[in-house]
Amino acid sequence: MRMRPTLSWTPVEDLPPGSTDLEPVADALSTGGVLVLSGAGMSTESGIPDYRGEGGSLSRHTPMTYQDFTAGAQARRRYWARSHLGWRTFGRARPNAGHQAVAAFARHGLLSGVITQNVDGLHQAAGSEDVVELHGSLDRVVCLACRTSSPRRELARRLEEANVGFAPVAAGINPDGDADLTDEQVGDFRVVSCTVCGGILKPDVVFFGEAVPPSRVEHCRELVREATSLLVLGSSLTVMSGLRFVRQAAKAGKPVLIVNLDPTRGDQHAVTRVALPLGTALTSVADRLGIPGPAQPDANPA
């Protein structure tokens, strides 16, 4: 029997309550060398729902797994119909105050790097550079046969041409860009193949049940080794892909700080968990550090 991936967790011990004190976060950033690890909660203020927070998409939606996607054509038809519709909305999302603050911290030399579990590209859209996309990005597509990579916009155009008039109303959009559609709404949606070899196309993201490429994991481990502290933003740390870096940092004696409204699987390793909305919290920290917000660009020294 195929094992399903871990989608939730239940605390096995009493975890410390969340704080509203941002001083530890500001202190860590003022020291510099902070590595950011962000999750789905980072993008909720951009209109992309979280997986596990209040109203999170897991309450109504089970994400596509790699095993299901590769097992049959019907699963791929269902995925691409929902993802194609979701892309129209997902692709219009814009960075929020939290993304802008992270980019500002980097511009002021306070960060050693950014690792994101998100596939939405909003950190880069806000101006962050050299972001490690742990789970890949929805704006790329890869062929499972010949490994050719191509832009998502190119696939979107081909799917539009193959499915003229496809415009069902989705019940919701999920953090993976997948829209909630019934089988009736999916209907006979037509999936297109790789233009190079005719193989199966997959978004260049790590599905649930799929392993993060080892080279990417090792790169992230190196970033943890080089950092002075780890700042987790908007992640429940339920899955091991992010939790392992928290455990690595804590084992090495590096402070772990978490900003997330709900308890996380990494709270026991953290020196603090701030339970505030990310946009509010990070904007406040930027103010404390004297860093201008996006509406207040740095003054020209000339």
BABA-969688 format. One record per residue (C-alpha): residue number from 1; x, y, z. Coordinates in steps of 0.05 Angstrom, whole numbers. Layout:
<gupas>
+-----+--------+--------+--------+
:   k :      X :      Y :      Z :
+-----+--------+--------+--------+
: NUM :      X :      Y :      Z :
...
+-----+--------+--------+--------+
</gupas>
This chain:
<gupas>
+-----+--------+--------+--------+
:   k :      X :      Y :      Z :
+-----+--------+--------+--------+
:   1 :      0 :      0 :      0 :
:   2 :     27 :     68 :    -19 :
:   3 :     43 :    113 :     40 :
:   4 :     13 :    183 :     40 :
:   5 :     59 :    241 :     57 :
:   6 :     56 :    276 :    124 :
:   7 :      6 :    333 :    118 :
:   8 :     -6 :    349 :    191 :
:   9 :     23 :    339 :    260 :
:  10 :     -1 :    337 :    332 :
:  11 :     43 :    365 :    387 :
:  12 :     66 :    310 :    434 :
:  13 :     88 :    358 :    488 :
:  14 :     68 :    426 :    515 :
:  15 :     98 :    480 :    472 :
:  16 :    114 :    550 :    498 :
:  17 :     60 :    601 :    479 :
:  18 :     72 :    651 :    424 :
:  19 :    101 :    719 :    442 :
:  20 :     88 :    788 :    414 :
:  21 :    157 :    813 :    432 :
:  22 :    196 :    829 :    369 :
:  23 :    259 :    850 :    404 :
:  24 :    295 :    782 :    395 :
:  25 :    281 :    785 :    320 :
:  26 :    306 :    856 :    315 :
:  27 :    368 :    839 :    356 :
:  28 :    385 :    779 :    311 :
:  29 :    377 :    820 :    248 :
:  30 :    419 :    877 :    275 :
:  31 :    476 :    827 :    285 :
:  32 :    471 :    806 :    212 :
:  33 :    483 :    738 :    180 :
:  34 :    411 :    717 :    188 :
:  35 :    385 :    661 :    143 :
:  36 :    311 :    666 :    127 :
:  37 :    268 :    604 :    117 :
:  38 :    198 :    622 :     92 :
:  39 :    135 :    581 :     84 :
:  40 :     64 :    587 :     57 :
:  41 :     43 :    635 :    112 :
:  42 :     91 :    686 :     80 :
:  43 :     43 :    694 :     21 :
:  44 :    -25 :    694 :     54 :
:  45 :    -26 :    770 :     54 :
:  46 :    -16 :    766 :    -21 :
:  47 :    -81 :    727 :    -28 :
:  48 :    -50 :    658 :    -31 :
:  49 :    -79 :    614 :     24 :
:  50 :    -37 :    577 :     75 :
:  51 :    -40 :    501 :     81 :
:  52 :    -51 :    493 :    155 :
:  53 :    -70 :    560 :    187 :
:  54 :   -141 :    581 :    202 :
:  55 :   -180 :    568 :    138 :
:  56 :   -120 :    532 :    109 :
:  57 :   -130 :    494 :     44 :
:  58 :   -115 :    425 :     75 :
:  59 :   -184 :    429 :    107 :
:  60 :   -216 :    421 :     38 :
:  61 :   -159 :    400 :     -9 :
:  62 :   -108 :    343 :    -12 :
:  63 :    -48 :    365 :    -53 :
:  64 :    -26 :    325 :   -113 :
:  65 :     28 :    274 :    -97 :
:  66 :     84 :    254 :   -144 :
:  67 :     59 :    182 :   -142 :
:  68 :    -11 :    200 :   -163 :
:  69 :     13 :    248 :   -218 :
:  70 :     58 :    195 :   -251 :
:  71 :      9 :    137 :   -241 :
:  72 :    -44 :    155 :   -292 :
:  73 :    -68 :    202 :   -346 :
:  74 :   -133 :    219 :   -310 :
:  75 :    -96 :    245 :   -249 :
:  76 :    -53 :    289 :   -295 :
:  77 :   -115 :    314 :   -331 :
:  78 :   -146 :    333 :   -265 :
:  79 :    -82 :    366 :   -241 :
:  80 :    -69 :    407 :   -304 :
:  81 :   -141 :    430 :   -310 :
:  82 :   -140 :    455 :   -238 :
:  83 :    -69 :    483 :   -243 :
:  84 :    -83 :    518 :   -309 :
:  85 :   -143 :    553 :   -279 :
:  86 :   -106 :    568 :   -214 :
:  87 :    -47 :    598 :   -253 :
:  88 :    -91 :    654 :   -280 :
:  89 :   -102 :    678 :   -208 :
:  90 :    -37 :    654 :   -177 :
:  91 :      4 :    689 :   -230 :
:  92 :    -27 :    756 :   -213 :
:  93 :     -7 :    754 :   -139 :
:  94 :     39 :    810 :   -117 :
:  95 :     90 :    814 :    -60 :
:  96 :     63 :    838 :      7 :
:  97 :     95 :    878 :     63 :
:  98 :    130 :    816 :     90 :
:  99 :    164 :    801 :     24 :
: 100 :    184 :    874 :     18 :
: 101 :    213 :    874 :     88 :
: 102 :    255 :    812 :     74 :
: 103 :    282 :    845 :     10 :
: 104 :    298 :    908 :     50 :
: 105 :    336 :    868 :    103 :
: 106 :    377 :    836 :     48 :
: 107 :    392 :    904 :     15 :
: 108 :    418 :    929 :     82 :
: 109 :    465 :    870 :     89 :
: 110 :    429 :    837 :    147 :
: 111 :    415 :    769 :    114 :
: 112 :    462 :    713 :     93 :
: 113 :    408 :    683 :     48 :
: 114 :    336 :    665 :     36 :
: 115 :    307 :    595 :     30 :
: 116 :    234 :    590 :     12 :
: 117 :    187 :    531 :     13 :
: 118 :    140 :    571 :    -31 :
: 119 :    133 :    562 :   -107 :
: 120 :    103 :    631 :   -121 :
: 121 :    165 :    672 :   -137 :
: 122 :    142 :    730 :    -93 :
: 123 :    208 :    738 :    -56 :
: 124 :    242 :    752 :   -123 :
: 125 :    186 :    797 :   -146 :
: 126 :    198 :    839 :    -83 :
: 127 :    271 :    846 :   -100 :
: 128 :    305 :    790 :    -61 :
: 129 :    363 :    759 :    -99 :
: 130 :    395 :    689 :    -98 :
: 131 :    333 :    659 :    -66 :
: 132 :    337 :    583 :    -59 :
: 133 :    270 :    555 :    -81 :
: 134 :    270 :    491 :    -39 :
: 135 :    208 :    463 :    -73 :
: 136 :    219 :    493 :   -142 :
: 137 :    176 :    545 :   -179 :
: 138 :    110 :    543 :   -214 :
: 139 :    135 :    589 :   -269 :
: 140 :    176 :    532 :   -299 :
: 141 :    155 :    466 :   -330 :
: 142 :    199 :    405 :   -339 :
: 143 :    191 :    343 :   -383 :
: 144 :    197 :    278 :   -343 :
: 145 :    227 :    242 :   -403 :
: 146 :    279 :    288 :   -434 :
: 147 :    284 :    338 :   -375 :
: 148 :    274 :    398 :   -422 :
: 149 :    254 :    459 :   -381 :
: 150 :    208 :    512 :   -409 :
: 151 :    170 :    574 :   -384 :
: 152 :    102 :    565 :   -353 :
: 153 :     73 :    621 :   -396 :
: 154 :     89 :    580 :   -458 :
: 155 :     51 :    520 :   -430 :
: 156 :     -6 :    566 :   -409 :
: 157 :    -12 :    590 :   -481 :
: 158 :    -13 :    519 :   -508 :
: 159 :    -66 :    497 :   -458 :
: 160 :   -109 :    557 :   -476 :
: 161 :   -106 :    537 :   -549 :
: 162 :   -123 :    465 :   -533 :
: 163 :   -181 :    482 :   -487 :
: 164 :   -217 :    542 :   -517 :
: 165 :   -273 :    566 :   -472 :
: 166 :   -248 :    530 :   -410 :
: 167 :   -269 :    577 :   -354 :
: 168 :   -302 :    541 :   -295 :
: 169 :   -310 :    577 :   -229 :
: 170 :   -263 :    549 :   -176 :
: 171 :   -283 :    541 :   -104 :
: 172 :   -215 :    565 :    -83 :
: 173 :   -140 :    571 :    -99 :
: 174 :    -88 :    533 :    -60 :
: 175 :    -15 :    548 :    -41 :
: 176 :     10 :    501 :    -97 :
: 177 :    -29 :    541 :   -149 :
: 178 :    -81 :    485 :   -155 :
: 179 :   -154 :    507 :   -161 :
: 180 :   -211 :    469 :   -129 :
: 181 :   -252 :    438 :   -185 :
: 182 :   -301 :    380 :   -187 :
: 183 :   -291 :    322 :   -236 :
: 184 :   -350 :    350 :   -275 :
: 185 :   -315 :    417 :   -282 :
: 186 :   -251 :    383 :   -304 :
: 187 :   -290 :    346 :   -358 :
: 188 :   -249 :    326 :   -418 :
: 189 :   -195 :    378 :   -408 :
: 190 :   -139 :    366 :   -458 :
: 191 :    -67 :    358 :   -432 :
: 192 :     -9 :    375 :   -479 :
: 193 :     58 :    339 :   -483 :
: 194 :    131 :    360 :   -488 :
: 195 :    145 :    394 :   -555 :
: 196 :    214 :    362 :   -557 :
: 197 :    200 :    288 :   -544 :
: 198 :    125 :    281 :   -531 :
: 199 :    137 :    263 :   -458 :
: 200 :     98 :    280 :   -396 :
: 201 :    102 :    352 :   -372 :
: 202 :    104 :    369 :   -298 :
: 203 :    111 :    436 :   -262 :
: 204 :    182 :    445 :   -238 :
: 205 :    161 :    437 :   -166 :
: 206 :    171 :    384 :   -113 :
: 207 :    104 :    349 :   -103 :
: 208 :     84 :    319 :    -36 :
: 209 :    116 :    250 :    -33 :
: 210 :    174 :    273 :    -78 :
: 211 :    245 :    285 :    -52 :
: 212 :    279 :    352 :    -56 :
: 213 :    341 :    344 :   -100 :
: 214 :    400 :    325 :    -56 :
: 215 :    445 :    379 :    -85 :
: 216 :    393 :    432 :    -65 :
: 217 :    388 :    403 :      5 :
: 218 :    463 :    405 :     13 :
: 219 :    466 :    477 :    -12 :
: 220 :    414 :    496 :     41 :
: 221 :    453 :    458 :     95 :
: 222 :    515 :    499 :     75 :
: 223 :    474 :    563 :     83 :
: 224 :    454 :    541 :    153 :
: 225 :    527 :    527 :    170 :
: 226 :    547 :    597 :    147 :
: 227 :    490 :    634 :    182 :
: 228 :    492 :    665 :    251 :
: 229 :    418 :    651 :    263 :
: 230 :    357 :    622 :    228 :
: 231 :    293 :    663 :    221 :
: 232 :    232 :    622 :    202 :
: 233 :    174 :    661 :    172 :
: 234 :    105 :    633 :    161 :
: 235 :    120 :    558 :    163 :
: 236 :     88 :    505 :    207 :
: 237 :    151 :    463 :    195 :
: 238 :    105 :    402 :    190 :
: 239 :    145 :    370 :    134 :
: 240 :    218 :    349 :    141 :
: 241 :    241 :    390 :     81 :
: 242 :    242 :    452 :    125 :
: 243 :    245 :    423 :    195 :
: 244 :    313 :    391 :    182 :
: 245 :    345 :    459 :    175 :
: 246 :    315 :    482 :    241 :
: 247 :    342 :    420 :    275 :
: 248 :    410 :    431 :    242 :
: 249 :    415 :    503 :    266 :
: 250 :    393 :    486 :    337 :
: 251 :    442 :    428 :    342 :
: 252 :    498 :    475 :    320 :
: 253 :    478 :    525 :    375 :
: 254 :    452 :    577 :    326 :
: 255 :    390 :    615 :    351 :
: 256 :    325 :    596 :    316 :
: 257 :    271 :    649 :    315 :
: 258 :    201 :    636 :    287 :
: 259 :    147 :    685 :    266 :
: 260 :     83 :    646 :    256 :
: 261 :     14 :    656 :    284 :
: 262 :      4 :    582 :    302 :
: 263 :     49 :    533 :    339 :
: 264 :    100 :    498 :    295 :
: 265 :    136 :    431 :    295 :
: 266 :    200 :    469 :    308 :
: 267 :    179 :    510 :    369 :
: 268 :    218 :    466 :    417 :
: 269 :    282 :    485 :    380 :
: 270 :    267 :    560 :    379 :
: 271 :    289 :    615 :    426 :
: 272 :    224 :    651 :    410 :
: 273 :    161 :    644 :    369 :
: 274 :    127 :    710 :    353 :
: 275 :     52 :    701 :    342 :
: 276 :     38 :    762 :    299 :
: 277 :     17 :    772 :    226 :
: 278 :     80 :    772 :    184 :
: 279 :     69 :    838 :    147 :
: 280 :     57 :    875 :    213 :
: 281 :    114 :    841 :    249 :
: 282 :    167 :    849 :    196 :
: 283 :    147 :    921 :    180 :
: 284 :    153 :    937 :    254 :
: 285 :    222 :    904 :    258 :
: 286 :    244 :    944 :    197 :
: 287 :    221 :   1008 :    232 :
: 288 :    259 :    990 :    295 :
: 289 :    322 :    980 :    253 :
: 290 :    312 :   1046 :    216 :
: 291 :    301 :   1011 :    149 :
: 292 :    254 :   1049 :    101 :
: 293 :    193 :   1012 :     75 :
: 294 :    177 :   1004 :      2 :
: 295 :    140 :   1070 :      0 :
: 296 :    201 :   1105 :     29 :
: 297 :    260 :   1088 :    -16 :
: 298 :    331 :   1098 :      8 :
: 299 :    354 :   1170 :      1 :
: 300 :    404 :   1182 :    -55 :
: 301 :    470 :   1198 :    -20 :
: 302 :    488 :   1244 :    -77 :
+-----+--------+--------+--------+
</gupas>
